[in-house]
Amino acid sequence: MKKPMREFVRNFLINNVTKNDIVIDATIGNGNDTLLLSKLASFVYGFDIQKLALKNTEKLLLENNRDNYRLIHDSFINIFNYINDFKGVVFNLGYLPKGDKEITTLAFDTIATLKKLLTKLKKGMFIVITCYPGHDEGLKETILIKEFIKTLSLDFNIIKKENKTNPSAPLVIIIEKKA
């Protein structure tokens, strides 16, 4: 994630996650979001389909003396097999940085998961999505997510941060439940 987007997400999480919250990192990658969330929340559930992501994240969390997490080797589409009570969910879509670029999040899985998550959101809950339109599946995923959020009711507040001059740059979409 490019620095301005990373800072935008970081600031949002710092201002919206408390020590009383349970949060989900739906795509742990190398563990940077998981580490931040573990410092802000009471507990973090982290998901990834790649063993390398789990290994990298576990190492980072242990190096930082974190113990308020559970890493799960499974796809985010199965979140509700593990947890139903949470304050927010963070998605950092695409592929594992420095990993196999052929293994990516998939647009239809992401949309299906977002639909399920939105049924659980109550006032004050959120979903943070960082999209990467700079590769084929990421572009497809970004387009579908942008179309999907247009269909949401007025019960949701949508915050979008994107680089208007570079269409392949990462962008962030935050969905918050208003009422």
N, CA, C and O of each residue as an XYZ file, in Angstrom:
716
protein
N       0.861     -1.174      0.000
C       0.000      0.000      0.000
C       0.900      1.226      0.000
O       1.843      1.300      0.787
N       0.627      2.167     -0.853
C       1.418      3.390     -0.903
C       1.225      4.166      0.387
O       0.207      4.024      1.064
N       2.212      4.989      0.723
C       2.241      5.643      2.026
C       0.999      6.481      2.360
O       0.472      6.331      3.462
N       0.500      7.361      1.466
C      -0.690      8.150      1.846
C      -1.899      7.272      2.187
O      -2.645      7.579      3.116
N      -2.092      6.187      1.442
C      -3.215      5.294      1.720
C      -2.985      4.556      3.034
O      -3.915      4.392      3.823
N      -1.762      4.113      3.272
C      -1.423      3.408      4.507
C      -1.679      4.319      5.718
O      -2.228      3.880      6.728
N      -1.279      5.579      5.602
C      -1.496      6.527      6.697
C      -2.975      6.825      6.902
O      -3.429      6.975      8.037
N      -3.724      6.909      5.817
C      -5.159      7.137      5.897
C      -5.836      6.002      6.667
O      -6.645      6.246      7.563
N      -5.497      4.756      6.310
C      -6.062      3.588      6.990
C      -5.618      3.571      8.450
O      -6.433      3.370      9.351
N      -4.337      3.780      8.675
C      -3.796      3.779     10.043
C      -4.528      4.799     10.921
O      -4.937      4.480     12.037
N      -4.689      6.006     10.422
C      -5.373      7.051     11.196
C      -6.830      6.690     11.461
O      -7.342      6.925     12.556
N      -7.489      6.124     10.471
C      -8.872      5.703     10.681
C      -8.941      4.663     11.796
O      -9.777      4.765     12.694
N      -8.064      3.665     11.739
C      -8.089      2.599     12.746
C      -7.749      3.141     14.136
O      -8.395      2.777     15.118
N      -6.757      3.992     14.220
C      -6.381      4.588     15.517
C      -7.567      5.336     16.124
O      -7.763      5.312     17.340
N      -8.348      5.991     15.288
C      -9.476      6.790     15.774
C     -10.775      6.005     15.963
O     -11.744      6.537     16.505
N     -10.801      4.742     15.520
C     -12.059      3.991     15.567
C     -11.992      2.644     16.273
O     -13.024      2.001     16.462
N     -10.806      2.205     16.664
C     -10.661      0.932     17.372
C     -10.207      1.227     18.794
O      -9.277      2.001     19.018
N     -10.894      0.583     19.769
C     -10.541      0.787     21.172
C     -10.105     -0.529     21.815
O     -10.254     -1.600     21.229
N      -9.579     -0.431     22.999
C      -9.122     -1.613     23.746
C     -10.264     -2.562     24.105
O     -10.004     -3.674     24.565
N     -11.503     -2.162     23.912
C     -12.650     -3.023     24.190
C     -13.113     -3.797     22.956
O     -14.027     -4.616     23.053
N     -12.495     -3.550     21.800
C     -12.997     -4.080     20.536
C     -12.325     -5.382     20.113
O     -11.157     -5.639     20.405
N     -13.109     -6.183     19.418
C     -12.607     -7.350     18.696
C     -12.651     -6.968     17.223
O     -13.672     -6.490     16.730
N     -11.544     -7.180     16.525
C     -11.468     -6.816     15.114
C     -10.946     -7.991     14.300
O     -10.375     -8.942     14.833
N     -11.160     -7.894     12.991
C     -10.759     -8.951     12.071
C      -9.838     -8.374     11.011
O     -10.159     -7.371     10.374
N      -8.700     -9.011     10.828
C      -7.850     -8.719      9.680
C      -8.127     -9.851      8.693
O      -7.650    -10.972      8.870
N      -8.894     -9.549      7.665
C      -9.382    -10.575      6.748
C      -8.300    -11.109      5.815
O      -8.449    -12.186      5.238
N      -7.224    -10.362      5.668
C      -6.129    -10.744      4.769
C      -4.818    -10.330      5.431
O      -4.344     -9.216      5.208
N      -4.232    -11.195      6.232
C      -3.109    -10.774      7.087
C      -1.831    -10.437      6.343
O      -1.040     -9.629      6.830
N      -1.605    -11.021      5.192
C      -0.401    -10.696      4.433
C       0.852    -10.895      5.267
O       1.092    -11.987      5.782
N       1.650     -9.849      5.403
C       2.877     -9.926      6.201
C       2.683     -9.443      7.638
O       3.648     -9.356      8.397
N       1.440     -9.129      8.016
C       1.121     -8.886      9.410
C       1.126     -7.450      9.894
O       0.910     -7.210     11.082
N       1.361     -6.497      9.028
C       1.453     -5.107      9.494
C       0.128     -4.584     10.048
O       0.105     -3.947     11.101
N      -0.972     -4.850      9.346
C      -2.278     -4.431      9.863
C      -2.629     -5.212     11.128
O      -3.184     -4.654     12.075
N      -2.303     -6.500     11.138
C      -2.594     -7.330     12.308
C      -1.862     -6.801     13.533
O      -2.431     -6.739     14.623
N      -0.614     -6.422     13.355
C       0.171     -5.862     14.468
C      -0.469     -4.581     14.978
O      -0.659     -4.429     16.185
N      -0.799     -3.667     14.095
C      -1.447     -2.424     14.514
C      -2.749     -2.722     15.251
O      -3.001     -2.163     16.318
N      -3.567     -3.593     14.691
C      -4.848     -3.917     15.325
C      -4.644     -4.552     16.695
O      -5.421     -4.299     17.616
N      -3.603     -5.377     16.840
C      -3.348     -6.016     18.139
C      -2.956     -4.985     19.199
O      -3.160     -5.212     20.391
N      -2.402     -3.873     18.772
C      -2.035     -2.795     19.714
C      -3.241     -1.936     20.081
O      -3.268     -1.320     21.146
N      -4.235     -1.898     19.200
C      -5.400     -1.043     19.418
C      -6.574     -1.770     20.077
O      -7.290     -1.183     20.888
N      -6.771     -3.035     19.733
C      -7.976     -3.770     20.132
C      -7.691     -4.744     21.268
O      -6.539     -4.987     21.628
N      -8.764     -5.293     21.822
C      -8.583     -6.319     22.849
C      -8.184     -7.644     22.220
O      -7.439     -8.418     22.821
N      -8.687     -7.919     20.982
C      -8.359     -9.187     20.321
C      -8.497     -9.036     18.812
O      -9.352     -8.297     18.324
N      -7.638     -9.749     18.078
C      -7.639     -9.719     16.618
C      -7.710    -11.143     16.082
O      -6.960    -12.020     16.510
N      -8.617    -11.359     15.144
C      -8.650    -12.596     14.374
C      -8.053    -12.270     13.019
O      -8.472    -11.312     12.369
N      -7.075    -13.061     12.584
C      -6.436    -12.841     11.297
C      -6.607    -14.041     10.392
O      -6.434    -15.181     10.823
N      -6.947    -13.788      9.139
C      -7.200    -14.840      8.164
C      -6.245    -14.729      6.983
O      -5.918    -13.631      6.533
N      -5.806    -15.875      6.489
C      -5.100    -15.915      5.212
C      -5.087    -17.349      4.714
O      -5.101    -18.297      5.499
N      -5.059    -17.494      3.381
C      -5.042    -18.829      2.785
C      -3.618    -19.340      2.583
O      -3.410    -20.511      2.267
N      -2.638    -18.454      2.766
C      -1.255    -18.837      2.519
C      -0.491    -19.078      3.823
O      -0.496    -18.243      4.727
N       0.157    -20.225      3.896
C       0.944    -20.542      5.091
C       2.074    -19.545      5.294
O       2.418    -19.232      6.434
N       2.654    -19.042      4.218
C       3.726    -18.048      4.334
C       3.223    -16.782      5.033
O       3.939    -16.198      5.847
N       2.007    -16.359      4.722
C       1.427    -15.179      5.378
C       1.263    -15.432      6.874
O       1.570    -14.563      7.690
N       0.785    -16.608      7.229
C       0.626    -16.956      8.644
C       1.977    -16.967      9.354
O       2.111    -16.456     10.465
N       2.968    -17.552      8.701
C       4.319    -17.625      9.283
C       4.904    -16.219      9.482
O       5.428    -15.907     10.552
N       4.812    -15.379      8.449
C       5.351    -14.019      8.532
C       4.651    -13.204      9.615
O       5.296    -12.472     10.366
N       3.345    -13.333      9.689
C       2.569    -12.573     10.667
C       2.851    -13.059     12.081
O       3.029    -12.250     12.992
N       2.894    -14.356     12.269
C       3.194    -14.924     13.592
C       4.550    -14.416     14.086
O       4.689    -14.018     15.243
N       5.533    -14.435     13.211
C       6.884    -13.968     13.562
C       6.846    -12.500     13.994
O       7.422    -12.136     15.019
N       6.165    -11.661     13.209
C       6.076    -10.235     13.523
C       5.375    -10.003     14.863
O       5.828     -9.189     15.668
N       4.289    -10.705     15.097
C       3.538    -10.536     16.344
C       4.353    -10.996     17.554
O       4.339    -10.338     18.594
N       5.050    -12.101     17.427
C       5.884    -12.594     18.532
C       7.052    -11.646     18.810
O       7.388    -11.393     19.967
N       7.669    -11.122     17.747
C       8.760    -10.163     17.914
C       8.301     -8.911     18.653
O       9.100     -8.238     19.304
N       7.014     -8.604     18.548
C       6.450     -7.416     19.192
C       5.678     -7.758     20.468
O       4.896     -6.949     20.967
N       5.907     -8.964     20.985
C       5.312     -9.403     22.252
C       3.794     -9.290     22.288
O       3.219     -8.910     23.308
N       3.147     -9.618     21.179
C       1.690     -9.582     21.107
C       1.150    -10.986     21.393
O       1.720    -11.980     20.944
N       0.055    -11.056     22.138
C      -0.552    -12.360     22.420
C      -2.078    -12.327     22.331
O      -2.738    -13.306     22.679
N      -2.635    -11.230     21.877
C      -4.089    -11.069     21.807
C      -4.604    -11.275     20.378
O      -5.282    -10.416     19.814
N      -4.266    -12.424     19.817
C      -4.656    -12.702     18.442
C      -4.835    -14.200     18.225
O      -4.363    -15.036     18.996
N      -5.536    -14.492     17.143
C      -5.631    -15.870     16.643
C      -5.498    -15.799     15.132
O      -6.278    -15.119     14.466
N      -4.518    -16.495     14.595
C      -4.326    -16.544     13.151
C      -4.976    -17.815     12.619
O      -4.797    -18.899     13.174
N      -5.731    -17.664     11.540
C      -6.524    -18.761     11.013
C      -6.155    -19.006      9.549
O      -6.231    -18.106      8.712
N      -5.759    -20.238      9.265
C      -5.386    -20.628      7.908
C      -6.656    -20.995      7.147
O      -7.002    -22.167      7.002
N      -7.332    -19.970      6.671
C      -8.584    -20.157      5.947
C      -8.890    -18.866      5.199
O      -8.310    -17.818      5.484
N      -9.794    -18.952      4.250
C     -10.214    -17.790      3.479
C     -11.172    -16.922      4.288
O     -11.912    -17.412      5.141
N     -11.142    -15.641      4.004
C     -12.073    -14.723      4.665
C     -13.527    -15.044      4.355
O     -14.422    -14.598      5.073
N     -13.777    -15.806      3.301
C     -15.173    -16.160      3.015
C     -15.768    -17.023      4.125
O     -16.986    -17.169      4.220
N     -14.903    -17.594      4.964
C     -15.355    -18.451      6.064
C     -15.294    -17.764      7.434
O     -15.307    -18.441      8.462
N     -15.228    -16.458      7.457
C     -15.122    -15.702      8.715
C     -16.154    -16.173      9.731
O     -15.829    -16.370     10.902
N     -17.386    -16.354      9.292
C     -18.458    -16.656     10.242
C     -18.425    -18.091     10.765
O     -19.231    -18.459     11.619
N     -17.504    -18.891     10.261
C     -17.265    -20.197     10.873
C     -16.469    -20.056     12.170
O     -16.400    -20.990     12.968
N     -15.871    -18.883     12.372
C     -14.973    -18.665     13.503
C     -15.431    -17.566     14.458
O     -15.186    -17.649     15.662
N     -16.083    -16.554     13.937
C     -16.413    -15.382     14.755
C     -17.679    -14.706     14.240
O     -17.907    -14.625     13.033
N     -18.488    -14.228     15.160
C     -19.682    -13.465     14.800
C     -19.712    -12.086     15.446
O     -20.457    -11.210     15.006
N     -18.913    -11.891     16.478
C     -18.928    -10.638     17.237
C     -17.649     -9.865     16.959
O     -16.558    -10.325     17.298
N     -17.774     -8.689     16.342
C     -16.606     -7.884     15.998
C     -17.023     -6.431     15.828
O     -18.200     -6.130     15.626
N     -16.042     -5.532     15.912
C     -16.292     -4.098     15.699
C     -16.007     -3.703     14.255
O     -16.732     -2.900     13.667
N     -14.944     -4.273     13.687
C     -14.567     -3.892     12.336
C     -13.758     -4.968     11.647
O     -13.230     -5.888     12.272
N     -13.679     -4.819     10.331
C     -12.951     -5.768      9.493
C     -12.050     -4.968      8.553
O     -12.464     -3.954      7.992
N     -10.819     -5.436      8.392
C      -9.862     -4.796      7.501
C      -9.494     -5.771      6.388
O      -9.081     -6.901      6.647
N      -9.649     -5.320      5.156
C      -9.246     -6.084      3.979
C      -8.113     -5.330      3.293
O      -8.242     -4.140      3.006
N      -7.018     -6.010      3.033
C      -5.939     -5.481      2.209
C      -5.849     -6.461      1.051
O      -5.147     -7.469      1.127
N      -6.568     -6.154     -0.023
C      -6.794     -7.109     -1.099
C      -5.564     -7.290     -1.985
O      -4.548     -6.617     -1.811
N      -5.679     -8.209     -2.934
C      -4.590     -8.435     -3.878
C      -3.814     -9.691     -3.561
O      -4.395    -10.733     -3.260
N      -2.489     -9.591     -3.630
C      -1.614    -10.730     -3.391
C      -0.646    -10.416     -2.260
O      -0.476     -9.261     -1.871
N      -0.024    -11.450     -1.747
C       0.937    -11.321     -0.657
C       2.175    -10.594     -1.160
O       2.832    -11.079     -2.081
N       2.518     -9.428     -0.575
C       3.743     -8.742     -0.993
C       4.955     -9.672     -0.859
O       5.148    -10.324      0.167
N       5.747     -9.712     -1.901
C       6.928    -10.587     -1.983
C       6.547    -12.065     -2.009
O       7.386    -12.930     -1.759
N       5.288    -12.351     -2.309
C       4.814    -13.735     -2.388
C       4.445    -14.093     -3.817
O       4.839    -13.405     -4.758
N       3.703    -15.151     -3.974
C       3.255    -15.640     -5.270
C       2.141    -14.727     -5.798
O       1.043    -14.698     -5.244
N       2.429    -13.990     -6.860
C       1.463    -13.029     -7.408
C       0.304    -13.698     -8.132
O      -0.654    -13.034     -8.528
N       0.391    -15.010     -8.305
C      -0.702    -15.753     -8.926
C      -1.805    -16.060     -7.908
O      -2.932    -16.370     -8.293
N      -1.488    -15.975     -6.626
C      -2.475    -16.226     -5.572
C      -3.005    -14.870     -5.118
O      -2.310    -14.123     -4.429
N      -4.232    -14.559     -5.505
C      -4.827    -13.259     -5.177
C      -6.202    -13.448     -4.541
O      -6.808    -14.517     -4.614
N      -6.665    -12.376     -3.920
C      -8.064    -12.376     -3.518
C      -8.887    -12.330     -4.802
O      -8.428    -11.823     -5.825
N     -10.103    -12.862     -4.740
C     -10.946    -12.958     -5.930
C     -12.187    -12.096     -5.767
O     -12.825    -12.092     -4.713
N     -12.515    -11.377     -6.810
C     -13.603    -10.402     -6.772
C     -14.910    -10.979     -6.241
O     -15.540    -10.372     -5.376
N     -15.327    -12.134     -6.739
C     -16.628    -12.669     -6.342
C     -16.629    -13.137     -4.883
O     -17.642    -13.023     -4.193
N     -15.485    -13.665     -4.413
C     -15.368    -14.027     -2.997
C     -15.449    -12.778     -2.118
O     -16.096    -12.781     -1.071
N     -14.786    -11.722     -2.559
C     -14.780    -10.477     -1.791
C     -16.186     -9.887     -1.702
O     -16.625     -9.499     -0.619
N     -16.883     -9.819     -2.811
C     -18.248     -9.266     -2.821
C     -19.173    -10.125     -1.963
O     -19.964     -9.590     -1.186
N     -19.088    -11.445     -2.093
C     -19.938    -12.337     -1.291
C     -19.678    -12.141      0.196
O     -20.614    -12.137      0.995
N     -18.420    -11.979      0.568
C     -18.070    -11.769      1.976
C     -18.560    -10.419      2.454
O     -19.087    -10.313      3.561
N     -18.399     -9.390      1.648
C     -18.888     -8.059      2.029
C     -20.398     -8.087      2.266
O     -20.887     -7.489      3.225
N     -21.132     -8.775      1.401
C     -22.588     -8.868      1.572
C     -22.943     -9.505      2.916
O     -23.840     -9.033      3.613
N     -22.234    -10.580      3.276
C     -22.485    -11.236      4.570
C     -22.127    -10.317      5.726
O     -22.880    -10.200      6.693
N     -20.975     -9.666      5.624
C     -20.528     -8.777      6.709
C     -21.501     -7.624      6.934
O     -21.779     -7.256      8.076
N     -22.011     -7.065      5.862
C     -22.909     -5.913      5.982
C     -24.187     -6.258      6.731
O     -24.789     -5.388      7.359
N     -24.606     -7.511      6.672
C     -25.809     -7.907      7.411
C     -25.559     -7.909      8.917
O     -26.510     -7.866      9.698
N     -24.302     -7.957      9.334
C     -23.943     -7.996     10.756
C     -23.612     -6.621     11.332
O     -23.586     -6.444     12.550
N     -23.359     -5.647     10.452
C     -22.927     -4.339     10.944
C     -24.037     -3.618     11.691
O     -25.188     -3.571     11.257
N     -23.649     -3.059     12.825
C     -24.523     -2.197     13.619
C     -23.864     -0.832     13.698
O     -22.720     -0.660     13.277
N     -24.583      0.127     14.233
C     -24.058      1.490     14.338
C     -22.656      1.480     14.956
O     -22.418      0.841     15.981
N     -21.735      2.203     14.310
C     -20.372      2.317     14.808
C     -19.415      1.256     14.295
O     -18.209      1.349     14.520
N     -19.938      0.249     13.607
C     -19.076     -0.810     13.062
C     -18.606     -0.406     11.658
O     -19.211      0.444     11.005
N     -17.515     -1.034     11.214
C     -16.925     -0.620      9.948
C     -16.241     -1.767      9.211
O     -15.925     -2.815      9.775
N     -16.030     -1.512      7.917
C     -15.214     -2.363      7.053
C     -14.261     -1.432      6.311
O     -14.691     -0.447      5.712
N     -12.975     -1.742      6.350
C     -11.960     -0.982      5.615
C     -11.434     -1.884      4.508
O     -11.011     -3.011      4.763
N     -11.463     -1.381      3.278
C     -11.032     -2.175      2.120
C      -9.970     -1.392      1.367
O     -10.218     -0.273      0.918
N      -8.786     -1.977      1.230
C      -7.769     -1.385      0.361
C      -7.708     -2.240     -0.896
O      -7.456     -3.444     -0.842
N      -7.947     -1.583     -2.033
C      -7.973     -2.253     -3.331
C      -6.709     -1.915     -4.121
O      -6.136     -0.835     -3.978
N      -6.295     -2.860     -4.951
C      -5.104     -2.689     -5.770
C      -5.440     -2.944     -7.242
O      -5.317     -4.074     -7.716
N      -5.865     -1.902     -7.969
C      -6.259     -2.084     -9.364
C      -5.088     -2.206    -10.341
O      -5.301     -2.206    -11.554
N      -3.870     -2.309     -9.842
C      -2.694     -2.356    -10.701
C      -2.387     -3.720    -11.309
O      -1.419     -3.850    -12.058
N      -3.191     -4.740    -11.003
C      -3.034     -6.056    -11.648
C      -4.419     -6.540    -12.060
O      -5.425     -6.018    -11.579
N      -4.480     -7.524    -12.937
C      -5.752     -7.914    -13.578
C      -6.872     -8.236    -12.584
O      -7.949     -7.644    -12.653
N      -6.624     -9.163    -11.668
C      -7.685     -9.531    -10.718
C      -8.013     -8.363     -9.793
O      -9.169     -8.168     -9.417
N      -6.999     -7.591     -9.429
C      -7.220     -6.419     -8.577
C      -8.081     -5.368     -9.250
O      -8.912     -4.733     -8.601
N      -7.889     -5.180    -10.546
C      -8.720     -4.234    -11.298
C     -10.162     -4.715    -11.336
O     -11.091     -3.942    -11.099
N     -10.341     -5.989    -11.634
C     -11.688     -6.572    -11.659
C     -12.355     -6.416    -10.287
O     -13.519     -6.026    -10.193
N     -11.604     -6.725     -9.235
C     -12.113     -6.628     -7.875
C     -12.491     -5.181     -7.532
O     -13.546     -4.934     -6.948
N     -11.635     -4.239     -7.894
C     -11.884     -2.823     -7.625
C     -13.149     -2.345     -8.324
O     -13.975     -1.666     -7.714
N     -13.306     -2.688     -9.586
C     -14.488     -2.281    -10.354
C     -15.754     -2.838     -9.705
O     -16.727     -2.108     -9.518
N     -15.746     -4.128     -9.362
C     -16.935     -4.737     -8.755
C     -17.248     -4.136     -7.382
O     -18.415     -3.928     -7.052
N     -16.233     -3.860     -6.594
C     -16.471     -3.259     -5.274
C     -17.040     -1.852     -5.427
O     -17.967     -1.480     -4.709
N     -16.499     -1.071     -6.350
C     -17.024      0.288     -6.581
C     -18.491      0.234     -7.019
O     -19.302      1.049     -6.581
N     -18.825     -0.722     -7.878
C     -20.212     -0.881     -8.310
C     -21.094     -1.334     -7.146
O     -22.215     -0.853     -6.980
N     -20.578     -2.258     -6.349
C     -21.325     -2.784     -5.217
C     -21.659     -1.691     -4.201
O     -22.792     -1.621     -3.724
N     -20.695     -0.845     -3.867
C     -20.966      0.172     -2.831
C     -21.995      1.202     -3.296
O     -22.637      1.854     -2.472
N     -22.152      1.349     -4.601
C     -23.188      2.256     -5.125
C     -24.583      1.742     -4.806
O     -25.540      2.515     -4.795
N     -24.708      0.438     -4.545
C     -26.023     -0.164     -4.291
C     -26.402     -0.130     -2.807
O     -27.520     -0.500     -2.448
N     -25.490      0.304     -1.952
C     -25.757      0.267     -0.512
C     -26.780      1.323     -0.118
O     -26.866      2.386     -0.734
N     -27.536      1.021      0.896
C     -28.576      1.940      1.373
C     -27.945      3.124      2.102
O     -26.743      3.157      2.363
N     -28.787      4.076      2.416
C     -28.329      5.261      3.139
C     -27.997      4.959      4.597
O     -27.564      5.850      5.328
N     -28.195      3.714      5.028
C     -27.801      3.305      6.382
C     -26.289      3.219      6.527
O     -25.768      3.083      7.634
N     -25.586      3.301      5.390
C     -24.135      3.180      5.403
C     -23.482      4.476      4.948
O     -23.943      5.132      4.013
N     -22.406      4.828      5.625
C     -21.579      5.956      5.231
C     -20.393      5.372      4.458
O     -19.722      4.458      4.937
N     -20.142      5.903      3.269
C     -19.038      5.423      2.441
C     -17.982      6.522      2.368
O     -18.275      7.665      2.018
N     -16.755      6.153      2.703
C     -15.616      7.058      2.571
C     -14.691      6.427      1.545
O     -14.313      5.262      1.670
N     -14.330      7.201      0.530
C     -13.457      6.672     -0.515
C     -12.266      7.611     -0.672
O     -12.426      8.824     -0.802
N     -11.075      7.029     -0.657
C      -9.862      7.816     -0.893
C      -9.115      7.161     -2.046
O      -8.721      5.997     -1.972
N      -8.931      7.930     -3.111
C      -8.247      7.381     -4.267
C      -7.409      8.443     -4.953
O      -7.627      9.639     -4.759
N      -6.464      8.009     -5.744
C      -5.602      8.881     -6.515
C      -6.274      9.078     -7.877
O      -6.243      8.180     -8.719
N      -6.867     10.224     -8.090
C      -7.635     10.478     -9.318
C      -6.744     10.575    -10.561
O      -7.224     10.387    -11.679
N      -5.449     10.866    -10.375
C      -4.556     11.000    -11.524
C      -3.874      9.695    -11.914
O      -3.268      9.606    -12.982
N      -3.969      8.674    -11.049
C      -3.333      7.387    -11.346
C      -4.341      6.267    -11.082
O      -4.474      5.813     -9.945
N      -5.051      5.817    -12.121
C      -6.093      4.805    -11.915
C      -5.581      3.445    -11.450
O      -6.376      2.628    -10.987
N      -4.283      3.177    -11.556
C      -3.756      1.891    -11.083
C      -3.206      1.971     -9.659
O      -2.710      0.978     -9.127
N      -3.293      3.151     -9.044
C      -2.819      3.318     -7.663
C      -3.819      2.678     -6.687
O      -5.012      2.604     -6.980
N      -3.332      2.222     -5.536
C      -4.238      1.665     -4.520
C      -5.291      2.691     -4.100
O      -5.054      3.898     -4.150
N      -6.449      2.193     -3.690
C      -7.488      3.065     -3.158
C      -8.115      2.413     -1.940
O      -8.065      1.195     -1.770
N      -8.706      3.245     -1.099
C      -9.304      2.766      0.148
C     -10.779      3.120      0.146
O     -11.174      4.230     -0.210
N     -11.584      2.143      0.553
C     -13.021      2.335      0.726
C     -13.361      1.922      2.146
O     -13.027      0.822      2.585
N     -14.030      2.821      2.856
C     -14.473      2.515      4.216
C     -16.000      2.540      4.223
O     -16.628      3.485      3.744
N     -16.573      1.483      4.775
C     -18.032      1.392      4.918
C     -18.324      1.415      6.406
O     -17.840      0.563      7.151
N     -19.114      2.388      6.841
C     -19.508      2.505      8.237
C     -21.021      2.399      8.358
O     -21.754      2.932      7.525
N     -21.483      1.717      9.390
C     -22.918      1.633      9.646
C     -23.333      2.891     10.403
O     -22.751      3.209     11.440
N     -24.339      3.611      9.889
C     -24.777      4.863     10.505
C     -25.860      4.627     11.555
O     -25.796      5.188     12.649
N     -26.841      3.810     11.231
C     -27.978      3.672     12.156
C     -28.238      2.226     12.490
O     -29.156      1.925     13.253
